[in-house]
Structure formats: C-alpha cells, structure tokens
Amino acid sequence: MEPIDNAFIIKTDNELLARDVKLHARPFQVVIAWMKEKNIAGDVLDKRLWEPLMEAYHRLYPTGDFNMPSLFKGGVAIRDQMYPVRVHVGYGRCKVEPLKCIEITPQELAFVFKHFPEQGWRAFYGVCDLWDFGYGVDDLLKLGTPATDLLINTRSSLAATPRILSGDVDIDAAVQTSCLTAELSMKAALTHLGAPEGELKKLSHRLPDLAAALVAKRSTSTDARLLTAASKFPDYVGTRYSSHGLTRVQLMELAMRAQFIAADAMRRISNRNMGGDMEARADCPARSDV
C-alpha cells in the first residue's frame, strides 16, 4: 500500500487545523482523506499507512500529544502549589480513585496526608468537584441546555485558573478567572432552571445574590456551604483596577472555592455527585467549609 506523502500530510493537516480539529484526531482524518483521494479500499488502521504517517506527525509536532484527551483538565491546590488533575474519559461503570487523578508523586502525597491532612482532604474533594463539574457540563451540553454558552465559558475560566496559579510570578489574574468561574457557573445553573435573562442581569456580578437565587431555585443539603463560599470573594469589579492584596496561599484558596461553587452548581442541575457520595462514606471525613 502506497504510503502517504509528506506534502499531502502537511496540506491536509493545515486544512484540519483551520477547522479546529484537535491534534490527536488529525492523523486519522489524514488517512481517511488519503484513502478517498487514492480510491484505496481496506483497513483504515493498516500499519503500512499508520507507521510512516505517525513518524511524519512526530517530526511535524515533536512535543505533540496524540493521546485521547481528558474530558477536562483542572488542578487542586495543596498549600501554595497547584497540581494538575485530569478528568479521564470513562465508558460504562468504572472505578475512580480521586487521589490518583492528581499529578503528584505517591511519596509527596503521603507526606501531605501525614503533616497537612486537611490539605490532602481538600485536594481529594477538589478532584471530586472537577469530576462532577466536567461530567455535569458534558451531560448538559449533550442535552442541549439553554445554558450552553455559559457552561462553555465557565469551563474555560475554570481550566484557566490552575494554569495561571502554576506559575511563579504574575498570578494575580487568577482573581478574575476565579470570580468569573463562580459567576458563570451559577448563572448557567439558573439559566438551565429557567431564570429569565432579565433576572440574571439584575443580579449582575454579585456572587452572594447569585448563590441566594440558586438556593431559592434548587435547594440541596449544601445550601449553607454554597452561601458561605459565595460570600468569601473579593470585590469582583474593583480588583480589575486595583491590587487585591491576596497572598499566594489565599489565591489558591480562592481558586478552590470557585471550583467548589462551579461543581455545586452543576450538582444541582445534573445527576453527578461524586463529592456528596464520597463525603457520605464512613472512611472519608466531612468536608470542611470552603
């Protein structure tokens, strides 16, 4: 079988890139396009096509990741450090071990639970929040919710916060992404529950008022926790123009608080509740206030 020539690979890859096809999916699309152009019948996964094609792709993208992407990528804070977390794609029934989703060595994690157990458990529940949020949003988008745009923007701001806080300097933008995550997630939940646009405009950027409105629309056992979390944010508008005065540790706490709010909002409008399920277990401590 004739291998795919480099000119065709680059041309087709550029076309796919322009259509915003993700890197991991582009080699497969190139093979299909090549087989159609050459009128080739046979196995799309034929090694005679795939092996030279992937060699070409690794030359084209030396550091590229061709694996199936995670459903969502976020992070959890432990003390003043942010650790990446991947919410994996799962099919059917599968076992999820929250702590194994954190990109941290077992030795470091054991040290955290020995000396800073409250930080370890906060990270544990933070992973649960990410799973509930990621899969909750995915479920709702598949349903065609009227909150689609708000959910997509919430997901983007939630993913941005740990990327910012993974840096050593210039991390102040995490205040805005955290506030935006909290605001958009609650507005998305309210929109899904039928709140008119005019009502949301009246609530503006006032996070405590948004939390109160969401509690009134869909009350759960975590109402008090949500209301408390929403009251602990800096002035949303004012921090755009002046210093917020938060330390690195406080920024980490703010990020985790926004993450909880986003997850709590999704739990109110979806069937996802890993956080609640874990907290109900006898071998997990009650979640502390966020």
N, C-alpha and C positions, 0 to 999 in steps of 0.2 A: 504494500500500500504506500502510495506516494506521501512522503512527509509534507507538513505544512511549511511553506517557505516563509522566511523572516519578513519579507515585505508585506505579505498577506496578514501575518500576525500583528504587525505594528499598525497597519491600516485599520484592521477590524477592531483592535484594542482601542484605538483612538475614537472610533465611532461609538464603541460601548462606553468608554469613559465620558463622552459627551452626553450620553443618555443616562449617566449617573449609575451605571451598573457597577456593583461592588467588585473589588479585585478578585475575591475568591470565586466569583461566578463567571468571570470573563473567559478563562481558558475553555470551559465547557461550551460557551457561546461561540467561541472561535472555531472549535471543532465542528459544531453544527453548521456554521456558515461555510466552512471549507468543504464539507461533505455535500452540501447543496450545490455549491458552485461547480464542483468536480463530478457531480452526479454519482457519488460513491454510496453504495449500499453496504450495510454491515454494522458492526458494533461501534457505537459512539465512543466507547471506552477502550478501543483497540490500543494495545501498548505501542504499536508501531506509529500511532499518531500522538499518543499522550506523552511518552517519554521524551521525544525530541521537542514537543511543544512546551513541556514544563521546564526543560533545560533552557529554552529560549526565554520563557517568562521569568525564570530566576536571574537570567542575565539582564532582562529589562527592569526587573524590580528586585535587586539583590537583598533588600531587607523586607520585602513584602510578605504579608501573612496570607497564605492561601487556604487556611483552615476555615471551616464553617464558623462564622462569627457568633459571639454570645448573643442572647436575647437582649441583654443590657449590660453595660459596664458602669460601675459606680465605685464607691470607696467607703471605707469606715475609718474613723479616727481613733487612734489609741495614743493617749497623752497628746503630744504635739506633732504626731506623724500621721500621714494619711496613707492607707494601704489599699491597693486596688482590689476590687471584688468583681467577679464575673458571674452573671446570672446565666446559667447554661440553658441551651435548648433541650427540652425533655419531651419524650413521647410516652404516652400511656402512664402507667404507675412507675415511679422511680424514687429511689431513696435520696434525700437531700441532707447533707451534713453541713450546716451553715458555716462552721469554723473552717472547713476545708475549702470554702469558696474564697477565703481571704488569701491574698498572695503574701504570705509571711511564713518564715521557717517554723517547723514544729518546736524547735528549741526556744525561739523568741516568744512564741505564743505561750509555751509552758511558763516562761519567766513572767509574762504579763499576768497570767492567772494566779501565780504564786505570790507576786508582790503587789499587783494592782488589779485584784479580781473584779472590782466594779468597772474598770476599763474593759476588761475582757468580755464581761457580760453585756456591756453597752455595744461592743463590736458585734457580739453574737446577735443581739436583737436588731442591730443595724443591717446585718445581712438579711435577716428575715424581712425587714422593711423593703429592702431592694428587690427581693423575690416577689413580695406582694405587689409592689409598685409595678415592676417590669411586666409580670404576667397579668396583673389587673388592667394595665393600659393595653396590652396586646389583645386581651379578651374584648375590651370595649371598642377598640378600633375595628376588630372583625365584625362586631355587631352593627357598626355604622352609627355610633353615637353622635348626637349633635355637638358634643364637646370635642370632636376630633382635633381641631386646630389647637385648642387649649391643651389637650393632652400631649400632642407632639411637642409643643413649646415647653411644657413642663418637663418632659423627658430630656429635652436638650439642655435646659438650665440645670437640672439635677445632675446630669452627666458632667457638666462643665465645672461644677464646684470642686469635686475632688481633684480634677486636673489642675485647677488653679492652686489648691492647697498642697499639692505635691511639690510645688516649687519652694525655693528657699527665700526668694525676695518677691516683691510686688504681688502680694497675695490679697490686697485689700478688695479687689473686685469680687471676692467670694461673698462679701456682704450683699451686694446687689443680686448675685445669682441665687443666694440662699433666700433672700426676701422674695425674689421672683418665683422661685420654686414653690414656696408656701402659698403665695397669692394665686398663681395659676392653677395649682392643684385643687385648691378649694373652690375656685371659680369653675373649674372643669366639673367637679362633683355637683355643684349647684346647677350648672347648665344641664348636666345629664338628668338631674332630678326635676327639671322643668322650670327653673327660675328664669324669668324674662331678662333680657339684656338690660332693660332699664333699671331693674333692681340691682344688678351687678355694678352698673355704673355709679349708683348711689353709694354703694359700699366702698368704691374706689380702691385705694391701697391699704385700707385699714384692716390689718390681719385679725385683730380681736373681733371686729364686727363680722368679718367673713366666717370666722370659726363659729360665732354665735348663730349666724344664719344657717350654717351647715348642720349644727346640732339641732336646730329647730326643724330642719327638713328631714333629717335622718339621724335619730338619736341611737347611740350604742353605749356599751359599758365603758368606753374610753372617752366619753364626753369631757369629763373634768380634765383629763390629761391633755386633750386637744386644746381646750380653752386656756389652760396654763401655758402650754407651749407657745401658742399664738401671742400671748402677752409678753413674751420674752425676746422680742426682736427690737433692734434699734430703729430709729426713725427712718423709714424707707426712702422718702424723698430727700430729707436733709443730708443723708450720708452720701448722696451723689455729688455734693458740692463741698462738704467739709469733712474733716477727719472724724472717724467713728470711735477712735480711741480703744479699739479692741486688741487684746494681745493675740498671739498665735494660738494659744490654747483656747481662748474664747471664740476665735473664728472656727476652730474645729468643733466646739460645742454647738455653735450656731448652725454649722453645716449639718450635723447630726439631728438637730432639732427640726430643721427644714425637711430633712429626709423622712423623719417620723411623720410630720404633717402630711407630706405627699403620700406616704403609704397609708396613713389613717384615712385620708380622703378616698383613696382607691378601695380600701376595705369596705367603706360604707356603700359603694355602688358596684361592687363585684363580688364574686364568690371566693376571693382569695383572702386567706387569713392565717398564714404561717406564723405570724407574730403572736396572735392570740392562741393558736394551738400549742406553740412552744411554751408560752407563759403558763398555760394550764397544766403542763406536765409537772409531776412531782419532783423530777430531777433538775428543774430549772427554777431559779429564784424569780420572784416577782420583778417586773421591770420597774426600775426607778424612774422618777419624774425626769422628763427631758427638757 
